[in-house]
């Protein structure tokens, strides 16, 4: 089996998700960080995920927040998957066929309960 063309290390923090790519030739910025949250505007019902919170959001006064991590542990896997999709597509540039040839390493806290470990896989 051939080695992956690219390796991506993801540090899944409660506040930010950080990613570091081994393929430094492809981009000037080998790392990316996005807020680890999903927001919905209560008035317009618009959804903001990860990096959109920093770039597209104008008014924070009427937002409902969802965070996938609490105290360092994953509590909402669906929400986390949305943040990862945004990180991989918008910041890291991982799309289409390229995803098949990329290995992803995700950090997790020590002594994470088995049930939560299965959710990360």
C-alpha positions as CSV (number, residue, x, y, z in Angstrom):
1,X,0.0,0.0,0.0
2,X,1.4,3.4,-1.0
3,X,2.0,6.1,1.6
4,X,-0.7,8.8,1.7
5,X,0.1,11.9,-0.4
6,X,-0.8,14.1,2.6
7,X,-1.2,13.9,6.3
8,X,-3.4,16.2,8.3
9,X,-3.1,16.5,12.1
10,X,-6.2,17.9,13.7
11,X,-6.2,19.2,17.3
12,X,-9.8,19.1,18.3
13,X,-10.0,21.7,21.1
14,X,-13.1,22.9,22.9
15,X,-12.7,26.5,21.6
16,X,-10.8,26.1,18.3
17,X,-10.0,23.3,15.9
18,X,-6.5,23.5,14.7
19,X,-5.2,21.6,11.6
20,X,-1.6,21.2,10.4
21,X,-0.9,19.8,6.9
22,X,2.3,17.9,6.0
23,X,2.0,19.2,2.4
24,X,3.6,22.6,2.9
25,X,4.3,23.1,-0.9
26,X,0.6,23.3,-1.7
27,X,-0.2,26.3,0.5
28,X,1.6,29.3,1.9
29,X,-0.1,28.7,5.2
30,X,0.4,25.1,6.4
31,X,-1.9,25.4,9.4
32,X,-5.5,26.6,10.0
33,X,-7.6,27.3,13.1
34,X,-11.4,27.8,13.1
35,X,-13.8,28.3,16.0
36,X,-15.3,25.0,17.2
37,X,-18.9,26.0,17.1
38,X,-22.1,26.3,15.0
39,X,-24.3,29.4,15.3
40,X,-27.8,30.1,14.1
41,X,-29.2,33.6,13.8
42,X,-32.5,33.7,15.6
43,X,-34.0,36.3,13.3
44,X,-32.8,35.2,9.8
45,X,-32.3,31.5,10.6
46,X,-28.9,31.7,8.8
47,X,-26.4,29.0,9.9
48,X,-22.8,29.9,10.5
49,X,-20.2,27.0,10.9
50,X,-16.6,27.3,12.0
51,X,-14.7,29.8,9.8
52,X,-17.9,31.5,8.8
53,X,-18.3,32.8,12.3
54,X,-15.1,34.8,11.9
55,X,-15.7,36.0,8.3
56,X,-19.4,36.2,7.5
57,X,-20.9,37.2,10.8
58,X,-21.8,40.9,11.4
59,X,-24.1,40.9,14.5
60,X,-23.6,38.5,17.4
61,X,-26.5,39.8,19.5
62,X,-29.1,37.3,18.3
63,X,-27.2,34.1,17.9
64,X,-27.9,30.6,19.3
65,X,-24.6,28.7,19.8
66,X,-23.9,24.9,19.7
67,X,-20.5,23.7,20.8
68,X,-19.6,20.1,20.0
69,X,-17.1,19.8,22.9
70,X,-17.6,20.4,26.6
71,X,-14.7,20.3,29.1
72,X,-12.5,18.8,26.4
73,X,-14.8,15.9,25.6
74,X,-17.0,15.4,22.5
75,X,-20.7,15.7,23.3
76,X,-22.2,16.4,19.9
77,X,-20.7,14.4,17.0
78,X,-23.0,15.8,14.3
79,X,-22.0,19.3,15.2
80,X,-18.3,18.3,15.2
81,X,-18.7,16.8,11.8
82,X,-20.1,20.1,10.4
83,X,-17.1,22.0,11.8
84,X,-14.6,19.5,10.3
85,X,-16.3,19.7,6.9
86,X,-16.0,23.5,7.0
87,X,-12.3,23.3,8.1
88,X,-11.4,20.7,5.5
89,X,-13.2,22.4,2.6
90,X,-12.6,26.1,3.3
91,X,-9.3,26.4,5.2
92,X,-7.3,23.3,4.3
93,X,-8.6,22.9,0.7
94,X,-9.4,19.2,1.0
95,X,-12.0,18.4,-1.6
96,X,-13.1,15.5,-3.8
97,X,-10.6,12.8,-4.7
98,X,-7.9,14.4,-2.6
99,X,-9.7,13.2,0.6
100,X,-9.0,9.6,-0.3
101,X,-5.3,10.2,-0.4
102,X,-5.0,12.0,2.9
103,X,-4.5,10.5,6.3
104,X,-6.0,12.3,9.3
105,X,-4.7,12.1,12.8
106,X,-7.1,13.5,15.5
107,X,-6.0,14.3,19.0
108,X,-8.0,13.3,22.0
109,X,-7.6,13.8,25.8
110,X,-6.1,11.1,28.0
111,X,-8.6,8.8,29.6
112,X,-11.4,9.6,27.2
113,X,-14.3,7.2,27.9
114,X,-14.6,4.3,25.4
115,X,-18.1,5.5,24.2
116,X,-16.6,8.9,23.3
117,X,-13.6,7.4,21.6
118,X,-16.0,5.4,19.3
119,X,-17.8,8.7,18.4
120,X,-14.5,10.1,17.2
121,X,-13.8,7.1,14.9
